[in-house]
Amino acid sequence: MDYVKFGGTGLEVSKICLGCMTFGEPDRGNHAWTQGEEPSRALIRQALDAGINFLDTANTYSDGSSEEIVGRAIRDFARREEIVLATKVFNRMRPGPNGAGLSRKAIFDEIDNSLRRLGTDYVDLYQIHRFDPTTPIEETLEALHDVVKAGKARYIGASSMYAWQFAKMINTSKANGWTPFVSMQDHLNLLYREEEREMLPFCQDQKIAVIPWSPLARGRLTRDWDEKTARSETDEFGKTLYKQAEDADRAIIGVVGELAKKHGVARAQIATAWILQKSAVTAPIIGASKSGHIDDAVAALSVRLSAEDVAALEKPYVPHQVEGFK
């Protein structure tokens, strides 16, 4: 496993982050395609054995059961200080007022709930899952600062939003001497590259770590165009993401298949190798529901794409409207 500094911090993380949205009880929340505890534990252990020290989950994944499963696995399989554990806050966790969002009340309630489910005193990275237009950013940022000062989080990060929103939040934190954001978890893969226009250059300039979600485009980059899976048929959010440019997407998926044959590797390794060669990217977040998914992610670290390979993969792409902010 390769390790890298986390943006401008001294924190070291594996170049592959294990995404934990796949881990959770299928009858909790709205992800019927998730893995239950036993298969999830096996995959987490495999990732840890492979040298992956960076795990990303969220309070909302499977109604909190992802955090519960991940927390128990870490306690059983690793020393807490060896793990970089990330979770998130924003999405609705209960009906009624204050059950979602980034108010001071919501953040203080949800960090304690996440720590309880994870069975730990702190998380290494506490991320806002989305931008909250209904709460003053000063309220959100001071609350996050206080979470860090209380020892409940080591660092704070953000996820999908417009670059101007992220810049505004960063500058507000600097002006007030509050804890700065150190990472951006954004939507980036061969089928969706709009983050290359503003967010990636901004993060690179500001020495902010970039940890893309859905680097395999919900698995579309790993299989033939017409092949279906249980997740593709039931992932309602995923169904909204890749409808804009099907002709271009089909062409890109075709090139991925051709290069996989050329290099003698799985398609997932080609798609992951492409995102790894982006200089702004710190560690893509790889979801896993089978052991081979982790094997492919780790193996992608050794795949070397030529300039001609990269050009062929990128040539069919066409501009998209922004997706993934909801």
Secondary structure, DSSP 4 states (H G I P E B T S, - for coil): --EEE-TTSS-EEESSEEE-TTBS-TTSTT-TT-B-HHHHHHHHHHHHHTT--EEE--TTGGGGHHHHHHHHHHHHHS-GGG-EEEEEE-S--SSSTTSSSS-HHHHHHHHHHHHHHHTSS-EEEEEESS--TTS-HHHHHHHHHHHHHTTSEEEEEEES--HHHHHHHHHHHHHHTPPPEEEEE-B-BTTB-GGGTTHHHHHHHTT-EE--B-TTTTTGGGS-TT---HHHHH-HHHHTTS-S-HHHHHHHHHHHHHHHHHHTS-HHHHHHHHHHT-TT-S--EEE-SSHHHHHHHHHGGG----HHHHHHHHTT----------
